[in-house]
């Protein structure tokens, strides 16, 4: 409501039941559909990144597990190839 007692025309024109009053509601629905589409795209991109990361991590884990089994990792008196293999399995088994 305006300060002089008259009805605020902006608020009155937002009434759903006035002529063309539904346009605001339709616009909100369209915007919501667009935002949902963008959210789906974002989640799909994230899923692809996670999938690629998991694949690369499996390759990396296998590489170092194979090296540990072959004894390529420097062995000290406390860390033998078997110890490295157990460590890698425990780290990446979940």
N, C-alpha and C positions, 0 to 999 in steps of 0.2 A: 504494500500500500504506500502511496506517495505521501509526503509530509503535509500536503495541503488538503488531504482527505479524499482525493480522487483515487480511483482504482488504478493500480499499476498495469499498464497495457501489456508489458512483457510477460507478467505472470498470468494474465487473463488469456493470452494467446497460446500458452502452453497447455491449455485444457485439451485433453484427448478428444472430447466430444464436440469441440468447435470445428468449424470448417478447416480442413487440412490439419487438424490437431493430431491426427494419427502419424503424421510424417516423422515427428520426433521419436516415437516408439519404433517405427519401422527402421529409422536410422540407427537406433541403439541395437536393434536385432542384427542389422547388417554389419555394424561394427563388431559386435560380439562374434559373429560367424568369421569375420576376417581375423580377429584376434585368435580364435580357436585354430584356424588354418596356420597362422604363424607359429603358434605353440606346437602344433604337430610337426611342422618343418624343423623347429628347433630341437625337438626330442629325437627326430629321425637322424639329424646331423650328429647329435650327441651319441646316439646308439652306434653310428658308423665309427665315430672316434673311439668309443669303448671297444668295439669289435676289433678294430685295427690294433689298439693297444694290447688287448688280450693275446692276439696272434703274435705280435712282436715279443711279448713277454714270454710266451711258450717257447719260441725259438731261442731267446736269450737263455732261458732256464735250461733247456736241453743242451745248449752249447756248453754251459758251465758245468752241468751235471756230467756230461760226457768227458770233459777235460778232467774233472775230479776223479772219475772212475779210472781214467787212463794214467792218472798220477802226474798230470802236467802242472797242477797247482803246486807251488813250492811247499814242501812238507817240512814241518818242524817237529820237534819231539812231542808236541801236544796235538798237532793237527796232521793227521794222516789222510790219505785219499778217502778212506772210509768215513772219517770224521767229516770231511767236507761234503761228501755225498749225503750223509745223514742231515747235516745242517741245511743243505739246499732243499732236500725233500721236506723237512719240517717247515722251512720258510715259505715254500710255495704250495704246500698241500692244503692250506686253508687254515 
